Amino acid sequence: MLDKKGIIHALRHKKDLDEAASAYKDINKVMLLQQDLVVIRHKLLPLAVIKG
């Protein structure tokens, strides 16, 4: 059933190690929807990404 939907449930190839883009949400949209629950005091941005 998962195969028919294109859902990877086991690693079959090295290319399957890539991250799923759908796992990430737009942080600005998320924070906008949560504005009644949180107060944004600082916004941090990444300076670099190191993959090893």
Phi, psi and omega in degrees: 000316179295322179300320181296330180270358180078021180269124179276122180241004175202150178280120179252329182222159179300328180294343179287353181282350180296147180285147179279122180298330181289352179283346184254142178246156176290110185299327179294320178292318179299313182293325177298318180289342182255011187299338177277354182250337186226160172240121179279120180255327180215148175240120182259143177236140179291142177267328182201157175233127180241122176247136184234000000 
